[in-house]
Amino acid sequence: MKTIGIYIHTPFCLSKCAYCDFVSYEGKNELMPSYHDAVKTHIKEFAPRLDAFYVDTVYFGGGTPTRFGAKRLIDIFELMKQQCKVLVDGEVTLEANPESVKLDEFKELRKAGFNRVSLGIQSFSDVKLKRIGRAHDREEALDAIEHIRAAKFDNLSIDLIYGLPGQTREDWAEDLAQAVRLQPEHISAYGLKIEKGTKLWHQRSSPDIPDDDTQADMYLYTVDALAGAGYVQYEISNFAKPGRESKHNLKYWTLEPYVGFGSSAASYFGDVRYKYLTDPESYIAAVKNNTAITIPDETEYLSSYERAADYIMLGMRTSLGICRDEYNAIYRGGFDSIESTLQDFIKLDFVIRNDDRYSFTPRGFLLSNRLIGELLDVQAERKLQVGTPWRDNDYYN
């Protein structure tokens, strides 16, 4: 049985957070009705291509999907169930922010088949929340979790950020402790990255922003503290109670197929990676003119060599890691040199080997961008040494 994940992007927010560089907009609520219609039309047009697949994960992300309204979300999901083979026991995730969680709406969402909530809390400190421009406070976050549980959701993930302006290690430890007391099934803990174009950009050199060493200390503390509380780290920034990993996000990291609908939504389908128009007005117009499917904003056709590079880059983000057999099933060439580099990383306590699999240690995860870059460089050097084969899989180690 072939399975696939579906992602729906809703770009509407109450306000833009100071650190956010995602595709989201405040003040465009008037577009919601036409955007809703465009997404539905897009799903209907694309659905025949999914006839060979069962949909086992659905993810409504943003933006703030709950800002879009429960009625619209349910309407889109009902259409999806009519047009596609959505499994009854599939994982159906809804991103939400605390200020937009309403008990009556969440009861309706749960009744409609939504069964997982990813709640953007970021911090339990009112001071920190205000500094990063969040629209909620601590009490609203706690009330939101109470409403989500009252609506019978038994799969809750909460997002937290460490390295916030003015945040100390003790502050972060208290945020984690509060999260653990609430017993969500999943916790995502992200280090603050200040991106160009965000409201925090002008503060990037401020001594008030925790430096790299402080963030590293916070990260290592996170790994130990959550492990002690029964959460298993399965990806650089993600921790879950056993069996409660995000099935949808795992598709991204394990090169399983997924398709997206909505402005800026990305897809990986048929060895092609593509993304739709970022601007919601342009996306709506493209669907109206029947060009949404045929004219994506970005398209990349992946060779087996490029898919193998993705396998390294994404696989090493997870605790499962990578192995020779899986790599060779994608691209037969050069794993000897990659394995030699991995062995060097083992000596530095950056990588561990479990049977035939290689994965990062917590110290390795801290340096993952650099270390993955080195592995990709080794892969590229091997290709240059051997030359371009007649077919990608024509040579072996």
C-alpha positions in Angstrom: 0.0 0.0 0.0 1.5 3.3 -1.1 0.9 6.2 1.3 1.3 9.9 1.0 1.0 13.0 3.2 -0.9 16.1 2.5 0.0 19.6 3.7 -2.4 22.6 3.7 -1.0 26.1 4.2 -3.0 28.9 5.7 -1.0 32.1 5.7 -3.1 34.2 8.0 -2.0 35.5 11.4 -3.3 37.9 14.0 0.1 39.5 14.1 3.7 38.8 12.8 6.0 37.6 15.5 9.4 39.3 15.9 11.4 36.2 14.9 9.1 34.8 12.2 10.3 34.5 8.6 7.6 32.0 7.6 5.1 32.8 4.8 2.4 34.4 6.9 0.5 37.7 6.8 -1.4 39.9 9.2 -4.2 42.2 7.9 -5.3 40.0 4.9 -8.4 38.5 6.5 -10.5 39.7 3.5 -8.8 37.1 1.4 -10.0 34.2 3.5 -13.2 33.3 1.6 -11.4 33.4 -1.9 -8.4 31.6 -0.5 -10.7 28.9 1.0 -12.3 28.4 -2.4 -8.9 28.3 -4.2 -7.5 25.6 -2.0 -10.7 23.5 -2.5 -10.5 24.0 -6.3 -6.8 23.1 -6.2 -7.5 19.8 -4.3 -10.2 18.8 -6.8 -7.9 19.4 -9.7 -5.0 17.5 -8.3 -6.9 14.6 -6.6 -6.8 12.3 -9.6 -3.0 12.1 -9.4 -3.4 10.6 -5.9 -5.6 7.7 -6.9 -2.7 5.2 -6.4 -2.1 6.5 -2.8 -3.6 6.2 0.6 -3.4 9.5 2.6 -2.1 8.5 6.0 -1.1 12.0 7.3 -2.7 15.4 6.8 -1.1 18.6 8.2 -2.8 22.1 8.4 0.1 24.6 9.0 0.7 28.3 8.7 0.5 31.0 9.6 -2.2 30.2 12.1 -4.7 27.7 10.7 -7.1 28.3 13.6 -7.2 32.0 12.5 -8.8 30.6 9.3 -11.7 29.3 11.3 -12.9 25.8 12.2 -15.7 25.8 9.6 -13.3 26.4 6.7 -10.8 23.9 8.0 -13.4 21.2 8.4 -14.9 22.0 5.0 -11.4 21.5 3.3 -10.8 18.3 5.2 -14.3 16.9 4.3 -13.6 17.7 0.6 -10.2 15.9 1.0 -11.9 12.8 2.4 -14.3 12.8 -0.6 -11.6 13.3 -3.2 -8.7 11.2 -1.8 -8.3 7.9 0.1 -7.8 9.3 3.5 -7.2 6.5 6.1 -9.6 6.5 9.0 -6.8 6.1 11.4 -4.5 8.6 9.7 -2.7 11.4 11.6 -4.5 14.7 11.1 -2.6 17.6 12.6 -3.7 21.2 13.2 -1.3 24.0 14.1 -2.7 26.5 16.6 -1.7 29.5 18.7 -3.2 29.9 22.2 -5.1 33.1 21.5 -7.1 31.3 18.8 -8.1 28.2 20.7 -11.8 28.1 21.3 -13.3 25.1 23.1 -16.5 24.8 21.0 -14.5 25.0 17.7 -12.0 22.4 18.9 -14.8 20.0 19.8 -16.1 20.4 16.2 -12.6 19.8 14.8 -12.2 16.7 16.9 -15.6 15.4 15.8 -14.6 16.0 12.1 -11.5 13.8 12.5 -8.7 16.1 13.5 -6.7 14.2 16.1 -3.4 16.0 16.7 -2.7 19.6 17.7 0.7 21.4 17.5 0.5 24.4 19.8 2.9 27.4 19.4 3.6 28.4 23.0 7.3 29.3 22.6 7.6 30.4 26.3 5.7 30.5 29.5 7.2 33.8 30.5 5.0 36.8 29.9 8.1 39.0 29.6 9.7 36.8 27.0 6.4 36.4 25.0 6.0 40.2 24.9 9.6 40.7 23.7 9.1 38.4 20.7 5.7 39.8 19.8 3.5 36.8 20.7 -0.2 37.6 20.9 -0.8 35.4 24.0 0.3 35.3 27.6 1.1 32.4 30.0 -2.5 32.1 31.2 -3.9 31.9 27.7 -1.4 29.1 26.9 -2.5 27.1 29.9 -6.2 27.7 29.1 -5.6 26.6 25.5 -4.1 23.3 26.6 -7.0 22.8 29.0 -9.5 23.4 26.1 -7.6 21.1 23.8 -7.7 18.3 26.3 -11.4 19.0 27.1 -12.1 18.6 23.4 -10.7 15.1 23.7 -7.4 15.6 21.8 -5.0 13.0 23.2 -2.1 13.9 20.9 -0.7 17.3 21.8 2.6 18.8 20.7 3.9 22.1 22.1 6.6 24.4 20.5 9.2 26.1 22.6 12.1 28.4 21.7 15.4 28.7 23.6 17.9 31.5 23.2 15.2 34.2 23.4 16.2 37.8 24.2 17.2 38.1 27.9 16.6 34.4 28.5 18.9 32.6 31.0 19.6 28.9 31.3 17.4 29.0 34.5 14.6 30.6 32.5 14.8 27.9 29.9 14.9 25.2 32.6 11.7 26.6 34.0 10.0 26.6 30.6 10.9 23.0 30.1 9.8 22.0 33.6 6.4 23.7 33.0 6.1 21.9 29.7 6.8 18.5 31.3 4.3 19.2 34.0 1.6 19.6 31.4 2.5 16.2 29.9 2.1 16.8 26.2 2.8 13.8 24.0 5.4 15.7 21.9 7.7 18.7 22.5 9.5 20.7 19.8 12.4 22.8 21.1 14.0 25.2 18.7 17.0 27.4 19.1 16.3 31.0 18.2 17.6 31.9 14.7 17.4 35.6 13.8 16.7 35.8 10.1 17.2 38.9 7.9 13.9 40.7 7.4 12.4 39.8 10.8 11.7 42.4 13.5 14.5 40.9 15.6 17.1 41.4 12.9 18.3 44.7 14.3 19.0 43.1 17.7 21.1 40.3 16.3 24.3 41.7 17.8 22.8 42.7 21.1 24.4 41.3 24.2 20.9 40.5 25.3 20.7 37.7 22.8 22.2 34.4 24.2 25.4 33.6 22.4 26.2 30.3 20.6 27.8 28.7 23.7 24.8 29.6 25.9 22.4 28.2 23.3 24.5 25.0 23.1 24.3 24.6 26.9 20.5 25.1 26.7 20.3 22.5 24.0 22.3 19.8 25.8 20.3 20.5 28.9 17.1 20.0 26.9 18.2 16.6 25.7 19.0 15.4 29.2 16.0 16.9 30.9 13.5 15.6 28.4 15.1 12.1 28.3 14.7 12.1 32.1 11.0 12.9 31.7 10.4 10.1 29.3 10.7 11.9 26.0 12.7 10.3 23.2 14.7 12.5 20.9 13.9 11.4 17.3 15.1 14.5 15.4 17.4 17.4 16.2 14.6 19.6 17.7 11.9 17.0 18.3 11.1 14.9 21.3 8.2 12.5 21.8 6.7 10.0 24.2 7.2 6.5 22.6 5.0 6.1 19.6 4.0 9.8 19.5 6.5 11.0 16.9 5.0 13.3 14.2 4.3 10.9 11.4 3.8 13.7 8.9 7.1 15.4 9.7 8.9 12.1 9.5 7.9 12.0 5.8 10.0 15.0 5.2 13.0 13.5 6.9 12.7 10.1 5.3 12.1 11.1 1.7 8.5 9.8 1.7 6.1 11.6 -0.8 3.9 14.5 0.2 1.9 17.1 -1.6 1.0 20.6 -0.5 -1.9 22.9 -1.3 -2.0 26.7 -0.7 0.4 29.6 -1.2 4.0 28.6 -0.7 3.1 24.9 0.0 5.9 22.5 -1.0 5.7 19.0 -2.4 7.9 16.1 -3.0 6.1 13.9 -5.5 7.5 11.6 -8.2 11.1 12.6 -7.5 10.1 16.2 -8.2 10.3 18.9 -5.6 8.2 22.0 -6.2 6.5 24.9 -4.4 3.6 27.1 -5.3 3.4 30.8 -5.4 4.2 32.5 -2.1 1.9 35.5 -2.4 -1.7 34.4 -1.5 -3.3 36.9 -4.1 -1.1 35.4 -6.8 -2.0 31.8 -5.7 -5.7 32.6 -5.8 -5.4 34.1 -9.3 -3.4 31.1 -10.5 -6.0 28.6 -9.4 -8.8 30.8 -10.9 -6.9 30.8 -14.2 -6.3 27.1 -14.0 -2.5 27.5 -13.8 -1.8 26.4 -10.2 -0.9 22.9 -11.2 1.0 23.5 -14.3 3.0 26.6 -13.2 4.5 26.1 -9.8 6.7 28.9 -8.5 9.8 26.6 -8.1 10.4 23.1 -9.6 13.4 20.8 -9.2 13.8 17.4 -10.8 16.0 15.3 -8.6 18.5 12.8 -9.9 19.4 9.7 -7.9 22.6 11.5 -6.8 20.6 14.5 -5.6 18.1 12.2 -3.8 21.1 10.5 -2.1 22.4 13.9 -1.0 18.9 14.6 0.5 19.0 11.2 2.2 22.2 12.2 4.0 21.1 15.8 4.8 17.6 14.8 6.1 18.5 11.3 7.5 21.3 12.7 9.7 18.7 15.1 11.2 17.0 12.1 12.8 18.1 9.7 15.6 17.6 6.9 13.1 20.4 8.3 10.9 21.7 6.6 7.7 23.1 3.3 6.5 24.9 1.9 3.5 22.1 -0.3 2.2 19.5 2.6 2.2 22.0 4.9 0.5 22.9 2.3 -2.1 19.3 1.7 -2.9 19.1 5.3 -4.0 22.5 5.8 -5.5 25.2 3.2 -5.8 28.4 5.1 -5.5 30.8 6.4 -2.9 29.5 5.3 0.5 33.0 4.0 1.4 34.3 7.5 1.6 31.2 8.7 3.5 31.6 5.9 5.9 35.2 6.7 6.5 34.2 10.3 7.4 31.5 9.0 9.7 34.2 6.8 11.4 36.3 9.9 12.0 33.2 11.6 13.6 32.8 8.6 15.9 36.3 9.3 17.3 35.3 12.9 18.0 32.1 11.7 19.8 29.9 13.4 17.1 28.5 10.2 15.7 27.5 6.8 17.1 27.1 3.5 15.2 24.3 1.1 16.1 24.5 -2.1 14.0 24.8 -0.8 10.4 23.4 2.7 11.1 25.2 6.0 11.8 23.5 8.9 13.7 24.6 12.0 15.6 25.2 12.2 19.3 23.8 15.3 21.1 27.2 17.0 20.6 27.0 16.0 16.9 23.5 17.5 16.6 24.9 20.8 17.8 27.3 20.9 14.9 25.0 19.1 12.4 25.0 21.8 9.8 28.8 21.8 9.5 29.1 18.0 9.8 26.4 17.3 7.2 28.2 19.8 4.9 31.4 17.8 5.3 29.5 14.5 4.4 28.0 16.2 1.3 31.5 17.5 0.3 32.8 13.9 0.5 29.9 12.7 -1.6 30.6 15.3 -4.2 34.4 14.6 -4.3 33.7 10.9 -4.9 31.4 11.7 -7.8 34.2 13.9 -9.3 36.7 11.2 -8.9 34.6 8.5 -10.6 33.0 10.9 -13.2 29.4 11.0 -14.3 28.1 7.5 -15.0 26.0 6.7 -18.1 23.2 6.0 -15.6 23.3 7.1 -12.0 23.2 3.6 -10.6 25.8 2.1 -13.0 28.7 1.9 -10.5 29.3 0.5 -7.1 31.7 1.1 -4.2 
